[in-house]
Amino acid sequence: MEAGILTVTAEDKPVESGPNVQRESAAKEFTPKEPLQGATADAAKAKDAKPAAERKRTRNLSEDKRFKLFSGTANKPLAEKIGVHIGVPVGESKIQRFADGEVYFQLLENVRGVDVFVVQPTCYPVDQHLVELLVMIDALKRASAARITVVVPYYGYARQDRKDRPRVAISAKLIADLLTTAGANRALFVDLHAAQIQGFFNIPVDHLFASPVLVSYFRELNLPNLTVVSPDAGGVERARFFAQKIGAPLAIVDKRRTDMNVTEVMNVIGDVKGKNCLIIDDIIDTAGTLVKTVDALYASGAAAVYACASHAVLSGPAIERIAASRLQELIVTDTIPLRESAQKLPKIKVLSIAGLLGAAIESIHMETSVSSLFS
């Protein structure tokens, strides 16, 4: 083995005959021109090695036989965009359903010993896409994939992360257990509703934020007198981070939740009079909170109100509410595919996070730092 040859040092005694002559000549081939002083040849090899950043630049995922990208049916366009970004096509597979809705999944490529990434947000219909993801993980595990990383841009059930009422489930923990039990070795998420969900997993978790994509958009938009607004107390940290990045003041809307998906805005904390306001949120579901926040800001003297969110769930009457509101523009990402009615609404603009996810996937596969993507 090469490692055995490299451990030969200049202090070894030469042998004149026999098979050891080849060993000595091989050692001379790898011996540095200058004698090593107290250091081993392994150390010399390490000294000559390329730094991690350079190794990353010279590696091409399109030529890596130990890397594959697969997608479920939840958001295949996003998976294809990620594939374009990293230069790898989405793997071939067959996903069908029996007459009663039972999912059938088959891999059409060999994944033995391969580092596999599966893109599948658990968006509407949540249960259907969740079971599909679990079946895919199981198939990959039984096909002897070396490592399975689930890329879940939108984590369903994330809003049920604690017991806020008697006798309720902590569904976010349940989903974490299901993914781990199915065979996932690692997980990659975007803007979890609650950061503590990372602790529900007993496998490594990488948590990305869509804010770099959103911040870049609003920096280019360059709105004057901009104030960032958190629609509730729980989103203050997210809004504060955003405000610091674009150099804007922060305001908070105090609200009281009267029932599930039903909220009542109370008042605005902060100066928004004559200001352009930007509401920052992670999930927009029925848009009830969003529309009431917009009304509260205008009632407090705001000049114009914009909004952005990572996950455009947009269920129920959300599209109609947004269309009828005084909201100037709603910026969302493509973690969830938009319904056709949402795509037709001029107020809604979609930014892609494929580049962000692609860079994270590359870093995870190449075992380099992902932290640079957090800023």
VENCORVEN-V601219 format. One record per run of one state. SS is the DSSP state (H for helix, E for strand, - for the rest). FROM is the first residue (numbers start at 0). LEN is the number of residues. Records with the same first field share a line. If there is no record, write none. Layout:
# VENCORVEN-V601219
SS = FROM-LEN ; FROM-LEN
This chain:
# VENCORVEN-V601219
- = 0-1 ; 6-13 ; 30-10 ; 48-3 ; 58-2 ; 63-3 ; 71-4 ; 86-3 ; 90-2 ; 97-5 ; 107-7 ; 119-6 ; 142-4 ; 152-18 ; 182-3 ; 190-4 ; 200-3 ; 208-2 ; 221-4 ; 230-2 ; 246-2 ; 259-2 ; 269-6 ; 284-3 ; 299-4 ; 312-5 ; 324-4 ; 333-6 ; 343-4 ; 351-2 ; 366-4 ; 374-1
H = 1-5 ; 19-11 ; 40-8 ; 51-7 ; 60-3 ; 75-11 ; 125-17 ; 170-12 ; 194-6 ; 210-11 ; 232-14 ; 287-12 ; 317-7 ; 339-4 ; 353-13 ; 370-4
E = 66-5 ; 89-1 ; 92-5 ; 102-5 ; 114-5 ; 146-6 ; 185-5 ; 203-5 ; 225-5 ; 248-11 ; 261-8 ; 275-9 ; 303-9 ; 328-5 ; 347-4
